Amino acid sequence: MELVMTEINTNITLTEIAAQKLGVILDQKGVKDTHALRVFVKGGGCGGMQYGMTFDDNVQESDEVYTQHGMRVVVDPTSMFYIAGASIDYVDNLMGGGFHIENPNAVSSCGCGSSFRTAGSPQAEAGGGCGNGCGH
């Protein structure tokens, strides 16, 4: 029971539509049975931290691993500190489709949606506009 409570508090949620889109991509690459979605955080971007996602077949012992809607999601411990409780969705609109991360730990984010800042982290230099390193 204690393990379930931990997973509820730190789980990365993947919506069904995001899992379907990811499954299609993995099928196209021919690696659906061998790879997982790795979600990570790295320094950079106009908000100070940047989200990243990639497909990975090398799950580490220290990684958190979740399975939702048939898709494995892997997060390293350092990234989990910044994105615990986050939700990954796929959004399709007039500007095109893409994956969106809703992070309850972010106190501010860049307009591009891939860069963010958490409480206690330094603010980005030069005002935080998307021209400061988001790459979008």
PyRosetta script that sets phi, psi and omega in degrees:
from pyrosetta import init, pose_from_sequence

init()
pose = pose_from_sequence("MELVMTEINTNITLTEIAAQKLGVILDQKGVKDTHALRVFVKGGGCGGMQYGMTFDDNVQESDEVYTQHGMRVVVDPTSMFYIAGASIDYVDNLMGGGFHIENPNAVSSCGCGSSFRTAGSPQAEAGGGCGNGCGH")
pose.set_psi(1, -38.6)
pose.set_omega(1, -179.8)
pose.set_phi(2, -61.9)
pose.set_psi(2, -40.4)
pose.set_omega(2, 178.6)
pose.set_phi(3, -60.6)
pose.set_psi(3, -39.5)
pose.set_omega(3, 179.5)
pose.set_phi(4, -62.7)
pose.set_psi(4, -42.8)
pose.set_omega(4, 179.1)
pose.set_phi(5, -61.3)
pose.set_psi(5, -41.4)
pose.set_omega(5, 178.6)
pose.set_phi(6, -61.6)
pose.set_psi(6, -43.5)
pose.set_omega(6, -179.2)
pose.set_phi(7, -64.9)
pose.set_psi(7, -36.3)
pose.set_omega(7, 179.3)
pose.set_phi(8, -65.1)
pose.set_psi(8, -39.9)
pose.set_omega(8, -176.8)
pose.set_phi(9, -74.7)
pose.set_psi(9, -29.7)
pose.set_omega(9, -173.9)
pose.set_phi(10, -116.7)
pose.set_psi(10, -0.6)
pose.set_omega(10, -174.3)
pose.set_phi(11, -60.1)
pose.set_psi(11, 140.0)
pose.set_omega(11, 169.8)
pose.set_phi(12, -92.4)
pose.set_psi(12, 121.8)
pose.set_omega(12, -177.0)
pose.set_phi(13, -93.8)
pose.set_psi(13, 131.8)
pose.set_omega(13, 177.1)
pose.set_phi(14, -115.1)
pose.set_psi(14, 122.0)
pose.set_omega(14, -179.8)
pose.set_phi(15, -71.4)
pose.set_psi(15, 160.7)
pose.set_omega(15, -178.7)
pose.set_phi(16, -62.3)
pose.set_psi(16, -41.5)
pose.set_omega(16, -179.7)
pose.set_phi(17, -66.8)
pose.set_psi(17, -37.5)
pose.set_omega(17, 177.1)
pose.set_phi(18, -64.1)
pose.set_psi(18, -43.0)
pose.set_omega(18, 178.3)
pose.set_phi(19, -61.6)
pose.set_psi(19, -40.6)
pose.set_omega(19, 178.8)
pose.set_phi(20, -63.3)
pose.set_psi(20, -46.0)
pose.set_omega(20, -179.9)
pose.set_phi(21, -62.7)
pose.set_psi(21, -43.1)
pose.set_omega(21, 178.8)
pose.set_phi(22, -64.2)
pose.set_psi(22, -39.0)
pose.set_omega(22, 178.2)
pose.set_phi(23, -61.2)
pose.set_psi(23, -39.8)
pose.set_omega(23, 178.1)
pose.set_phi(24, -63.3)
pose.set_psi(24, -44.0)
pose.set_omega(24, -179.6)
pose.set_phi(25, -63.7)
pose.set_psi(25, -44.9)
pose.set_omega(25, 179.0)
pose.set_phi(26, -63.1)
pose.set_psi(26, -38.8)
pose.set_omega(26, 176.2)
pose.set_phi(27, -61.0)
pose.set_psi(27, -44.8)
pose.set_omega(27, -179.5)
pose.set_phi(28, -62.3)
pose.set_psi(28, -34.6)
pose.set_omega(28, 179.1)
pose.set_phi(29, -82.9)
pose.set_psi(29, -11.7)
pose.set_omega(29, 179.7)
pose.set_phi(30, 74.5)
pose.set_psi(30, 25.9)
pose.set_omega(30, -176.2)
pose.set_phi(31, -127.8)
pose.set_psi(31, 21.7)
pose.set_omega(31, -174.9)
pose.set_phi(32, -59.0)
pose.set_psi(32, -36.2)
pose.set_omega(32, -176.7)
pose.set_phi(33, -84.0)
pose.set_psi(33, -12.7)
pose.set_omega(33, -173.9)
pose.set_phi(34, -113.2)
pose.set_psi(34, -18.7)
pose.set_omega(34, -173.5)
pose.set_phi(35, -115.4)
pose.set_psi(35, 154.4)
pose.set_omega(35, 175.7)
pose.set_phi(36, -121.2)
pose.set_psi(36, 163.7)
pose.set_omega(36, 173.6)
pose.set_phi(37, -83.1)
pose.set_psi(37, 118.5)
pose.set_omega(37, 174.8)
pose.set_phi(38, -97.9)
pose.set_psi(38, 123.3)
pose.set_omega(38, 176.6)
pose.set_phi(39, -107.2)
pose.set_psi(39, 131.7)
pose.set_omega(39, -177.3)
pose.set_phi(40, -144.8)
pose.set_psi(40, 167.1)
pose.set_omega(40, 178.0)
pose.set_phi(41, -126.2)
pose.set_psi(41, 138.1)
pose.set_omega(41, 175.6)
pose.set_phi(42, -136.5)
pose.set_psi(42, 158.4)
pose.set_omega(42, 177.2)
pose.set_phi(43, -69.0)
pose.set_psi(43, 147.0)
pose.set_omega(43, 177.4)
pose.set_phi(44, 129.4)
pose.set_psi(44, -175.4)
pose.set_omega(44, -178.1)
pose.set_phi(45, 78.1)
pose.set_psi(45, 171.0)
pose.set_omega(45, -175.9)
pose.set_phi(46, -74.4)
pose.set_psi(46, -17.5)
pose.set_omega(46, 178.3)
pose.set_phi(47, -93.5)
pose.set_psi(47, -8.5)
pose.set_omega(47, -179.5)
pose.set_phi(48, 107.3)
pose.set_psi(48, -33.3)
pose.set_omega(48, 178.3)
pose.set_phi(49, -130.6)
pose.set_psi(49, 151.5)
pose.set_omega(49, -179.7)
pose.set_phi(50, -131.3)
pose.set_psi(50, 140.7)
pose.set_omega(50, 174.5)
pose.set_phi(51, -80.3)
pose.set_psi(51, 151.2)
pose.set_omega(51, 173.4)
pose.set_phi(52, -144.4)
pose.set_psi(52, 150.0)
pose.set_omega(52, 175.2)
pose.set_phi(53, -140.3)
pose.set_psi(53, 139.2)
pose.set_omega(53, 177.3)
pose.set_phi(54, -151.7)
pose.set_psi(54, 166.9)
pose.set_omega(54, 174.3)
pose.set_phi(55, -96.1)
pose.set_psi(55, 136.0)
pose.set_omega(55, -172.8)
pose.set_phi(56, -140.0)
pose.set_psi(56, 136.2)
pose.set_omega(56, 175.7)
pose.set_phi(57, -108.8)
pose.set_psi(57, 12.9)
pose.set_omega(57, -176.2)
pose.set_phi(58, -120.9)
pose.set_psi(58, 80.3)
pose.set_omega(58, 179.5)
pose.set_phi(59, -80.8)
pose.set_psi(59, 126.8)
pose.set_omega(59, 179.7)
pose.set_phi(60, -86.4)
pose.set_psi(60, 156.2)
pose.set_omega(60, -179.8)
pose.set_phi(61, -60.4)
pose.set_psi(61, -32.5)
pose.set_omega(61, -178.1)
pose.set_phi(62, -83.8)
pose.set_psi(62, -8.2)
pose.set_omega(62, -178.7)
pose.set_phi(63, -69.6)
pose.set_psi(63, 147.4)
pose.set_omega(63, 168.1)
pose.set_phi(64, -86.0)
pose.set_psi(64, 133.3)
pose.set_omega(64, -179.1)
pose.set_phi(65, -126.2)
pose.set_psi(65, 127.9)
pose.set_omega(65, 178.8)
pose.set_phi(66, -125.4)
pose.set_psi(66, 147.7)
pose.set_omega(66, 173.0)
pose.set_phi(67, -121.2)
pose.set_psi(67, 121.7)
pose.set_omega(67, 179.9)
pose.set_phi(68, -138.0)
pose.set_psi(68, 130.0)
pose.set_omega(68, 178.1)
pose.set_phi(69, 53.1)
pose.set_psi(69, 36.5)
pose.set_omega(69, 177.7)
pose.set_phi(70, 80.7)
pose.set_psi(70, 3.5)
pose.set_omega(70, -178.4)
pose.set_phi(71, -113.0)
pose.set_psi(71, 130.2)
pose.set_omega(71, 174.4)
pose.set_phi(72, -84.7)
pose.set_psi(72, 134.5)
pose.set_omega(72, 177.2)
pose.set_phi(73, -119.7)
pose.set_psi(73, 130.3)
pose.set_omega(73, -176.4)
pose.set_phi(74, -122.0)
pose.set_psi(74, 134.5)
pose.set_omega(74, 179.2)
pose.set_phi(75, -137.4)
pose.set_psi(75, 130.6)
pose.set_omega(75, 176.8)
pose.set_phi(76, -75.1)
pose.set_psi(76, 158.0)
pose.set_omega(76, -174.8)
pose.set_phi(77, -59.8)
pose.set_psi(77, -38.2)
pose.set_omega(77, -179.8)
pose.set_phi(78, -66.0)
pose.set_psi(78, -45.0)
pose.set_omega(78, 178.5)
pose.set_phi(79, -64.8)
pose.set_psi(79, -37.3)
pose.set_omega(79, -179.2)
pose.set_phi(80, -59.4)
pose.set_psi(80, -33.8)
pose.set_omega(80, 177.9)
pose.set_phi(81, -56.4)
pose.set_psi(81, -37.3)
pose.set_omega(81, -176.4)
pose.set_phi(82, -90.8)
pose.set_psi(82, -23.2)
pose.set_omega(82, -173.5)
pose.set_phi(83, -124.3)
pose.set_psi(83, 15.2)
pose.set_omega(83, 178.4)
pose.set_phi(84, -56.4)
pose.set_psi(84, 131.2)
pose.set_omega(84, 179.3)
pose.set_phi(85, 86.3)
pose.set_psi(85, 2.2)
pose.set_omega(85, -178.1)
pose.set_phi(86, -73.1)
pose.set_psi(86, 158.2)
pose.set_omega(86, 178.8)
pose.set_phi(87, -122.0)
pose.set_psi(87, 135.2)
pose.set_omega(87, 178.2)
pose.set_phi(88, -110.7)
pose.set_psi(88, 125.5)
pose.set_omega(88, -178.5)
pose.set_phi(89, -129.5)
pose.set_psi(89, 163.3)
pose.set_omega(89, 171.8)
pose.set_phi(90, -111.8)
pose.set_psi(90, 124.8)
pose.set_omega(90, -176.9)
pose.set_phi(91, -117.0)
pose.set_psi(91, 129.9)
pose.set_omega(91, 178.8)
pose.set_phi(92, -119.1)
pose.set_psi(92, 118.8)
pose.set_omega(92, 179.9)
pose.set_phi(93, -140.8)
pose.set_psi(93, -171.1)
pose.set_omega(93, -177.3)
pose.set_phi(94, -60.8)
pose.set_psi(94, -27.6)
pose.set_omega(94, -179.5)
pose.set_phi(95, -84.1)
pose.set_psi(95, -1.1)
pose.set_omega(95, -178.8)
pose.set_phi(96, 112.6)
pose.set_psi(96, 175.1)
pose.set_omega(96, -178.8)
pose.set_phi(97, -101.2)
pose.set_psi(97, 157.9)
pose.set_omega(97, 176.9)
pose.set_phi(98, -177.8)
pose.set_psi(98, 167.1)
pose.set_omega(98, 179.5)
pose.set_phi(99, -85.2)
pose.set_psi(99, 141.1)
pose.set_omega(99, -177.8)
pose.set_phi(100, -128.0)
pose.set_psi(100, 131.8)
pose.set_omega(100, 177.5)
pose.set_phi(101, -107.3)
pose.set_psi(101, 122.0)
pose.set_omega(101, 175.2)
pose.set_phi(102, -99.0)
pose.set_psi(102, 110.5)
pose.set_omega(102, -172.9)
pose.set_phi(103, -112.1)
pose.set_psi(103, 114.0)
pose.set_omega(103, -179.6)
pose.set_phi(104, -69.7)
pose.set_psi(104, -12.7)
pose.set_omega(104, -179.3)
pose.set_phi(105, -88.9)
pose.set_psi(105, -13.2)
pose.set_omega(105, -178.1)
pose.set_phi(106, -79.7)
pose.set_psi(106, 127.5)
pose.set_omega(106, 176.4)
pose.set_phi(107, -94.7)
pose.set_psi(107, -17.8)
pose.set_omega(107, 172.8)
pose.set_phi(108, -155.4)
pose.set_psi(108, 155.3)
pose.set_omega(108, 177.7)
pose.set_phi(109, -144.1)
pose.set_psi(109, 158.3)
pose.set_omega(109, 179.4)
pose.set_phi(110, -78.6)
pose.set_psi(110, 157.5)
pose.set_omega(110, 179.0)
pose.set_phi(111, -61.1)
pose.set_psi(111, -22.9)
pose.set_omega(111, -179.4)
pose.set_phi(112, -75.3)
pose.set_psi(112, -18.6)
pose.set_omega(112, 175.9)
pose.set_phi(113, 85.0)
pose.set_psi(113, -4.5)
pose.set_omega(113, -179.5)
pose.set_phi(114, -106.9)
pose.set_psi(114, -1.6)
pose.set_omega(114, -178.4)
pose.set_phi(115, -124.6)
pose.set_psi(115, 142.4)
pose.set_omega(115, -175.9)
pose.set_phi(116, -152.5)
pose.set_psi(116, 170.7)
pose.set_omega(116, 176.5)
pose.set_phi(117, -135.0)
pose.set_psi(117, 141.1)
pose.set_omega(117, 176.6)
pose.set_phi(118, -105.1)
pose.set_psi(118, 165.4)
pose.set_omega(118, 177.6)
pose.set_phi(119, -58.1)
pose.set_psi(119, 133.6)
pose.set_omega(119, 178.1)
pose.set_phi(120, 87.7)
pose.set_psi(120, -9.5)
pose.set_omega(120, 178.1)
pose.set_phi(121, -89.9)
pose.set_psi(121, 150.4)
pose.set_omega(121, -178.7)
pose.set_phi(122, -66.1)
pose.set_psi(122, 147.5)
pose.set_omega(122, 177.9)
pose.set_phi(123, -75.0)
pose.set_psi(123, 151.2)
pose.set_omega(123, 179.2)
pose.set_phi(124, -66.4)
pose.set_psi(124, 151.0)
pose.set_omega(124, 178.8)
pose.set_phi(125, -72.7)
pose.set_psi(125, 159.7)
pose.set_omega(125, 172.3)
pose.set_phi(126, 60.2)
pose.set_psi(126, 30.8)
pose.set_omega(126, 169.1)
pose.set_phi(127, 89.9)
pose.set_psi(127, -13.1)
pose.set_omega(127, 172.2)
pose.set_phi(128, 81.9)
pose.set_psi(128, 18.6)
pose.set_omega(128, 176.3)
pose.set_phi(129, -74.0)
pose.set_psi(129, 162.1)
pose.set_omega(129, -176.9)
pose.set_phi(130, -65.1)
pose.set_psi(130, -18.3)
pose.set_omega(130, 177.3)
pose.set_phi(131, -72.7)
pose.set_psi(131, -1.7)
pose.set_omega(131, -176.2)
pose.set_phi(132, -98.6)
pose.set_psi(132, 26.5)
pose.set_omega(132, 171.0)
pose.set_phi(133, 125.5)
pose.set_psi(133, 7.1)
pose.set_omega(133, 177.5)
pose.set_phi(134, -69.3)
pose.set_psi(134, -32.2)
pose.set_omega(134, -177.6)
pose.set_phi(135, 79.3)
pose.set_psi(135, 20.1)
pose.set_omega(135, 179.9)
pose.set_phi(136, -115.1)
pose.dump_pdb("model.pdb")
